[in-house]
Amino acid sequence: MTLLQLLSPTTLDHQVWLLETIVQLRAKDFDRVNWELLLEELESLSASERREVHNRLRILLMHLLKFQYQPECRSPSWVRTIVEQFSQGVRTRNRVESGFCNKVVRLKYL
Protein backbone atom coordinates (compact mmCIF):
# COMPACT_ATOMS: atom_id res chain seq x y z
CA MET A 1 0.00 0.00 0.00
CA THR A 2 1.37 3.40 -0.97
CA LEU A 3 1.58 6.41 1.34
CA LEU A 4 -1.23 8.12 -0.59
CA GLN A 5 -3.44 5.08 -0.14
CA LEU A 6 -2.65 4.98 3.59
CA LEU A 7 -3.58 8.66 3.93
CA SER A 8 -6.72 8.54 1.79
CA PRO A 9 -9.98 9.52 3.51
CA THR A 10 -11.40 6.06 2.89
CA THR A 11 -8.44 4.36 4.56
CA LEU A 12 -8.40 6.81 7.45
CA ASP A 13 -12.17 6.40 7.94
CA HIS A 14 -11.69 2.64 7.96
CA GLN A 15 -8.93 2.88 10.57
CA VAL A 16 -11.07 5.16 12.75
CA TRP A 17 -14.02 2.76 12.44
CA LEU A 18 -11.78 -0.20 13.30
CA LEU A 19 -10.36 1.52 16.40
CA GLU A 20 -13.84 2.59 17.52
CA THR A 21 -15.09 -0.97 17.10
CA ILE A 22 -12.21 -2.33 19.17
CA VAL A 23 -12.99 0.17 21.93
CA GLN A 24 -16.69 -0.77 21.82
CA LEU A 25 -15.94 -4.49 22.00
CA ARG A 26 -13.48 -4.10 24.87
CA ALA A 27 -16.03 -1.99 26.75
CA LYS A 28 -18.67 -4.67 26.02
CA ASP A 29 -20.76 -1.93 24.39
CA PHE A 30 -22.29 -4.43 21.96
CA ASP A 31 -25.31 -2.29 21.07
CA ARG A 32 -23.08 0.26 19.31
CA VAL A 33 -21.05 -2.28 17.28
CA ASN A 34 -21.81 -2.30 13.55
CA TRP A 35 -22.06 -6.08 13.31
CA GLU A 36 -22.67 -6.26 9.54
CA LEU A 37 -19.57 -4.21 8.78
CA LEU A 38 -17.53 -6.15 11.34
CA LEU A 39 -18.57 -9.47 9.77
CA GLU A 40 -17.67 -8.17 6.29
CA GLU A 41 -14.27 -7.11 7.60
CA LEU A 42 -13.62 -10.54 9.12
CA GLU A 43 -14.71 -12.30 5.94
CA SER A 44 -12.42 -10.15 3.81
CA LEU A 45 -9.48 -10.88 6.12
CA SER A 46 -10.09 -14.58 5.74
CA ALA A 47 -10.22 -14.29 1.93
CA SER A 48 -7.05 -12.19 1.94
CA GLU A 49 -5.14 -14.80 3.94
CA ARG A 50 -6.36 -17.58 1.64
CA ARG A 51 -5.05 -15.56 -1.33
CA GLU A 52 -1.73 -15.11 0.49
CA VAL A 53 -1.43 -18.87 1.03
CA HIS A 54 -2.29 -19.50 -2.62
CA ASN A 55 0.29 -16.97 -3.86
CA ARG A 56 3.03 -18.30 -1.58
CA LEU A 57 2.27 -21.85 -2.66
CA ARG A 58 2.43 -20.84 -6.34
CA ILE A 59 5.84 -19.17 -5.87
CA LEU A 60 7.10 -22.12 -3.83
CA LEU A 61 6.03 -24.65 -6.47
CA MET A 62 7.55 -22.61 -9.31
CA HIS A 63 10.90 -22.45 -7.53
CA LEU A 64 10.80 -26.13 -6.58
CA LEU A 65 10.16 -27.03 -10.23
CA LYS A 66 13.00 -24.78 -11.39
CA PHE A 67 15.27 -26.28 -8.77
CA GLN A 68 14.34 -29.81 -9.85
CA TYR A 69 14.47 -29.35 -13.63
CA GLN A 70 17.11 -26.65 -14.07
CA PRO A 71 19.98 -27.82 -11.83
CA GLU A 72 22.52 -25.85 -13.87
CA CYS A 73 20.76 -22.61 -12.90
CA ARG A 74 20.48 -23.27 -9.16
CA SER A 75 21.43 -20.34 -7.03
CA PRO A 76 21.44 -19.38 -3.36
CA SER A 77 18.58 -16.96 -4.05
CA TRP A 78 16.39 -19.86 -5.23
CA VAL A 79 17.10 -21.74 -2.02
CA ARG A 80 16.34 -18.63 0.06
CA THR A 81 13.06 -18.13 -1.79
CA ILE A 82 12.05 -21.76 -1.29
CA VAL A 83 12.81 -21.60 2.44
CA GLU A 84 11.13 -18.19 2.85
CA GLN A 85 7.95 -19.11 0.98
CA PHE A 86 7.64 -22.37 2.87
CA SER A 87 8.20 -20.83 6.30
CA GLN A 88 5.88 -17.87 5.63
CA GLY A 89 3.31 -20.26 4.17
CA VAL A 90 3.41 -22.37 7.32
CA ARG A 91 3.01 -19.25 9.48
CA THR A 92 0.07 -18.10 7.39
CA ARG A 93 -1.36 -21.62 7.47
CA ASN A 94 -1.68 -21.35 11.23
CA ARG A 95 -4.10 -18.47 10.65
CA VAL A 96 -6.09 -20.02 7.82
CA GLU A 97 -8.61 -22.80 8.33
CA SER A 98 -8.08 -24.50 4.96
CA GLY A 99 -4.40 -25.07 5.76
CA PHE A 100 -1.24 -24.74 3.69
CA CYS A 101 -0.38 -28.43 4.00
CA ASN A 102 -3.86 -29.50 2.88
CA LYS A 103 -3.39 -27.51 -0.35
CA VAL A 104 0.00 -29.14 -0.91
CA VAL A 105 -1.53 -32.60 -0.42
CA ARG A 106 -4.46 -31.83 -2.73
CA LEU A 107 -2.13 -30.51 -5.44
CA LYS A 108 0.15 -33.51 -5.10
CA TYR A 109 -2.69 -35.92 -5.82
CA LEU A 110 -4.46 -33.99 -8.62
JOZI-V610269 format. One record per pair of residues at least 24 apart in sequence whose C-alpha atoms are under 8 Angstrom apart, sorted by the first residue. I is the first residue (numbers start at 1). GAP is how many residues later the second one is. D is the distance in whole Angstrom. If there is no record, write none. Layout:
I|GAP|D, I|GAP|D
This chain:
46|50|7, 49|43|7, 49|46|8, 49|47|7, 50|46|7, 50|48|8, 52|40|8, 53|36|6, 53|39|7, 53|40|7, 53|47|6, 56|29|6, 56|30|8, 56|32|8, 56|33|6, 57|28|7, 57|29|8, 57|32|7, 57|43|8, 57|47|8, 59|26|7, 60|25|6, 60|26|7
